[in-house]
């Protein structure tokens, strides 16, 4: 499996890989929602950079304005963004992306990790 189909539920035991790993490496802009900060950090460490030395996965969580961090990432990765965030931060991330002129609802897949 090279790409997560839209509108589906995956079983890791059936597919042989986790959806978050596939969401991180597929060639589709993806917002990954995770329940815990530790999971986000772990996934970001698994994918620190691509062949160009750019970070593949942007971890976003915690308090404060993340606009600057997301803008900097999107300036370099706007063609294929991969952002991991907590469930409760999904609306905040989408709002920031929208304010930067990027339509997360029309241009990104949402992968919900449990």
C-alpha positions as CSV (number, residue, x, y, z in Angstrom):
1,X,0.0,0.0,0.0
2,X,1.5,3.3,-1.1
3,X,-1.4,5.7,-0.4
4,X,-4.2,5.9,2.1
5,X,-7.5,5.8,0.4
6,X,-9.9,8.6,1.2
7,X,-12.7,7.9,3.7
8,X,-11.4,4.7,5.2
9,X,-10.5,3.0,8.4
10,X,-7.2,1.0,8.4
11,X,-6.2,-1.9,10.6
12,X,-2.5,-2.0,11.2
13,X,-2.6,-5.8,11.4
14,X,-4.2,-6.1,8.0
15,X,-2.1,-3.5,6.1
16,X,1.3,-4.3,7.7
17,X,2.1,-0.6,8.4
18,X,0.6,2.1,10.5
19,X,-1.6,4.8,8.9
20,X,0.6,7.6,10.3
21,X,3.7,6.2,8.7
22,X,1.9,5.9,5.4
23,X,0.4,9.4,5.8
24,X,3.9,10.8,6.4
25,X,5.5,9.2,3.3
26,X,2.6,9.4,0.8
27,X,2.7,12.1,-1.9
28,X,-0.4,13.8,-0.5
29,X,-0.6,16.9,1.7
30,X,-1.7,15.5,5.1
31,X,-2.7,16.8,8.5
32,X,-2.2,14.0,11.1
33,X,-4.2,14.2,14.3
34,X,-2.9,12.3,17.3
35,X,-4.1,11.9,20.8
36,X,-0.8,12.5,22.6
37,X,2.2,14.8,22.3
38,X,4.5,11.9,22.9
39,X,3.2,10.2,19.7
40,X,3.7,13.4,17.7
41,X,7.3,13.7,19.0
42,X,8.0,10.1,18.3
43,X,6.7,10.3,14.7
44,X,8.7,13.5,14.1
45,X,11.9,11.8,15.2
46,X,11.2,8.9,12.8
47,X,11.0,11.4,9.9
48,X,13.5,14.1,10.7
49,X,14.2,15.2,7.1
50,X,14.0,14.2,3.5
51,X,16.6,14.0,0.9
52,X,16.9,17.8,0.8
53,X,17.6,18.0,4.5
54,X,14.2,19.6,5.1
55,X,12.0,18.3,8.0
56,X,9.3,16.1,6.6
57,X,6.8,16.3,9.5
58,X,6.0,19.5,11.4
59,X,5.0,18.8,15.0
60,X,2.5,21.4,16.3
61,X,1.1,21.4,19.8
62,X,1.0,23.4,23.0
63,X,-0.1,26.9,23.9
64,X,0.7,30.0,22.0
65,X,0.5,31.3,18.5
66,X,2.0,28.8,16.0
67,X,1.5,31.1,12.9
68,X,5.2,31.9,12.5
69,X,6.3,28.3,12.8
70,X,3.6,27.1,10.4
71,X,4.4,29.9,7.9
72,X,8.1,29.1,7.9
73,X,7.3,25.4,7.3
74,X,4.8,26.2,4.5
75,X,7.2,28.5,2.8
76,X,9.5,25.5,2.3
77,X,6.9,22.7,2.1
78,X,3.7,24.2,0.8
79,X,3.8,21.8,-2.1
80,X,3.6,18.8,0.1
81,X,2.9,19.7,3.8
82,X,2.8,17.1,6.5
83,X,1.7,18.5,9.9
84,X,1.1,16.4,13.0
85,X,-0.9,17.9,15.8
86,X,-3.1,16.9,18.7
87,X,-6.9,16.4,18.2
88,X,-7.7,19.6,20.0
89,X,-5.3,21.7,17.9
90,X,-6.7,20.6,14.5
91,X,-9.0,23.6,14.3
92,X,-6.2,26.0,15.3
93,X,-3.8,24.6,12.7
94,X,-6.5,24.7,10.0
95,X,-7.3,28.3,10.9
96,X,-3.7,29.3,10.6
97,X,-3.2,27.5,7.3
98,X,-6.3,29.3,6.0
99,X,-5.0,32.6,7.2
100,X,-1.8,32.0,5.2
101,X,-3.8,31.4,2.0
102,X,-3.7,27.6,2.1
103,X,-7.0,25.7,2.1
104,X,-6.5,22.7,4.4
105,X,-10.1,21.5,3.9
106,X,-9.7,21.3,0.1
107,X,-6.0,20.5,-0.2
108,X,-5.1,18.1,2.6
109,X,-6.1,14.7,3.8
110,X,-6.9,14.3,7.5
111,X,-5.4,11.2,9.1
112,X,-6.7,10.5,12.6
113,X,-4.5,8.3,14.7
114,X,-5.9,6.6,17.7
